[in-house]
Amino acid sequence: MTVLTPNTGRTLRWIFAAQIAFAAVLIGADLTRVLPSLLSPSDAPNLTQPIGPGDQTRRYAPADLGPRTATPGTRPIPSTTDMPSRLDFAAAEWNGEPVITLTGNIATGDAQRFADFLAAQNPSPETAFLNSPGGSVSDALAIGRAIRAAGINTEMTATDICLSACPYLLAGGLTRTTDAGSLIGVHQHYFGENTALPAFLAVSDIQRGQGDVMRYLAEMGVDPLIMQHALVTPPDEIYILTPSEQRDYALITTE
């Protein structure tokens, strides 16, 4: 039988107090990050409002984003009524060529799921149609690199969205096409930093993540200056790129 001595009791109380303090740090850090948006929510227009040069910032709430109604015959696979909580991959034939669609939020682990899905495709797809509100940055970069390595083109139809981390999937295409009416937007990312880290370490993680993104864009032939819009747009808002900006930053290669 284990006997608890006074020293053991003090140690257990110290461990318990330390656990409570650690939990308080985590909760406090999360509140610090979330409270500003709760106390002062974005007053930007809704995402559905048309944009114009100089009027391109819109509210961004992934939970409220669902696929917009597609015109019949404009996509290889009909849109679903709900935006999947993680990327949904599907293969089809479109205009006589094999294609795939990537629809939904980009969740952690989707890069490996996509690699497995892509390896099973025969024949290999020519084009990937995108429709996503974003999600995991690291998975988006990995999927984008897989798309480029496979020589796949990326495309968006008029009713598709590609926000937050999704433009990194678009950038991976060998050729990149967007129809008028599609929405492509960027904003700040979290990069999954540990909120319990000291501030200087958290900032270091963020800077490292931004460096990874800029290096990736350069690899894909996209002007990293596109990040200037992301860096000044808070996570609860999204900066919608105009067609001319998409061309100027070489995010798209054809119109």
N, C-alpha and C positions, 0 to 999 in steps of 0.2 A: 504494500500500500504506500502511495506517495504522500509524504508529509509536507505540508506547506509551512515554511518558516516565515518569520516576519519579512526577511529579505525577499523571499519569493513573492509574497503578497505585494510588496512595494513594486517589484519588477513588473508583475502582471498589471497593476494599476497604471504604471508608467506606459506600458505597451498599449493599454486600452486608451489612455489619454492621447498618446501619439497617433493612434488610429483615428480618433475623433478629430484631432487637429488636421491630419492629412485630408480627411473627408471635407473639412471646412475649407481648406485651401482649394480643393477641386471645385466645390460648389461655388466658392467666391470667385474663382477664375471664370467659371462658366457664366455666372451672373454678370460679371464685368463685361464679358463679350456680348451677352444677349440683352442686358438692360437698355443700352442706348437705343436699340431698334424698337424695344417695347415702349420706352418712355417717349421716344421721338421717332415714330414710324415714318417711312418714306412718304412724301407727298407727291412723288412723281406720278405721271399718268399711268393708267393701266396698260398692260402689255398689248392689248388689242387696239389701242389708239394709234393711228398712223403717225409715222415719224417724218421728220424733215431735217435737212442739215442744220445743226445747232440745237435741235430738239430731239435728242435720240436716247435719253435716259428714261427708263420705264421701271415700274415696280417688278420685283422678281420674287415669286413664292412658288418653289417647285411643286409643292403639294397641290397647288391650284391649277397646274398646267396639265392639260390633256391634249391628245391629238386633235388638231382642227379637222373639220369635215373635209375629206378629199373629194375632188371631182372624179366621178367614175372614169376609169381608163387612164388616170394620170400617174398611178403607182402600180408596180408589179403585184403588190399584195394590199388588200383593203386595210384601212386604218381600223384599229380597235377602238372601243368606247373609252377605255381607260389607258393612261400611260403606265406601262409596266414598271414595277418597283426596281427591276434590274433589266439590263439589256436583253431584249428578245431577238434572237437570230432566226432568220428564215431564208430559205433559198427558193428561187423561182426562175422562170424564163421570161425575158422581157425583150420585145422587138427582136426575137430570134437569138438572143445571147443569154448565158447564165448570169444571174445577178443574185445579190443578197440584200436583205434589209436589216438595219440595226435600229431598233425602236425601244425607247424607255430610258430610265435613269441608269447611269453608269455606276454600278456598285463595286465594292472591293471584291476582287476575285474574278471580275468579268473578263479581264485580260486573258487569264488562263482558259476560261470557258470559251472565249472567242478563238484562241489558238487551237483548241480541240475541235471546235466546230469547223474552222477553216481547213484543218487537215483532213476532214472527212468529205470535203466537197470534191466531186468529180463529175463533170469537168470543173476546173477552177473558175470562180466568178470573175466577170469582167468589171462589174460596177457594184459599189455598195451604196444603197440609198439610206440616208440618215434622218432620224427624227428623234431628238433627245433633248431634255432640259439640262443635261450635264450630270455631274457627280464626282466620282473619284478621279483626281488629276493624274495620279500615277498610273491607274489602269487606262485612262484615256491616252496617255503618251505611249504606253505599251501597245495598245490596240492600233494606234496610228502608225507606229513603226511596223507592225505586222501587216497592215494594209499596204504600206509602201513596199515592203520586202516582197509581197506577193504580186506587185504590179497592178493593183486594183485601183480603178477610178472611183471617186466619190461624187455623189450627186444629191441635190435636194430639189424637191418639187415645190410648187407654189404654196402648199399647205403645211410644209415641214418647218420645224423649229430646230435650232442647233445653238444652245446657250451654255454659258459657264464653261465646263471642260469639254463640251462636245466639239467646238471648233478645232480642237487638236485631232479629233478623228477626221474631220473634213480636210485638215492640212495634210494628212497622211496620203491622200489620193494622188495617184500618178498624174491624172488630170482632175480638175475640181470644177464642178458646174453647179450653179444655183439658179433656180427660176425666180422671176419677179414675184414677190409676195412672200417668199421664204424669209424667216427671221434668224439672223446670226448675231449673237451678242456675247460680250465678255464682261467680266468683273473680277474683283479680288477673290483669291482662294485662301483656304486655311492650311492646306497641305498636311492636315492631320497632326499638327504639332501637339505635344503633350502640354496640357494647360497647367500642370503642376511644376513645370520647369521654371527656373528663374527667367526674368524678362529677357536678359541678354541672350540666353540660350534659345528661347522661343523665337526671338528676332532672327537669330542665326539660322534656325530651321526654315523660316519664311524666306530669307534671302537665298538660301540654298535651293529651295523649291522654285523660286522665281528664276534663278540661274539655269536650273534644269529645263524649265519651260522655254526660255529664250534660246538655249542651245538647241533644243528640239526644233523650234521654229526655223532656225537658221539651217538645220539639216534638211528640212522639208522644202526649203526655198521660199519661205514666208518671211517678210520683213519683221524682225523682232520689235520694231517700233509700234506694232499693233498693240503691244503691251502697255503703252502709255495710257490707253483708254481703260484697260483693266485695272491698273494700279490706282486710279483715282475714283473708281466706281465701287461703292460699298457692297457687301454681299447681298443686301436686301434690295439692291437695284441692279439693273443690267443695261449696258451701253449697246444699243443696236447699231451695227455697222451698215452704212449706206452702201448701195451697189458700187459707187465710185471708190469708197474706202476699201471694199473687198478687192477691187482690182488694183488699187494703188499699193496695198500691202501684199499683193500677190497671193492672197488667200484663195482666190479663184483664178483659174487659168483660162476659162472660157465663159462666155455669157450665156 
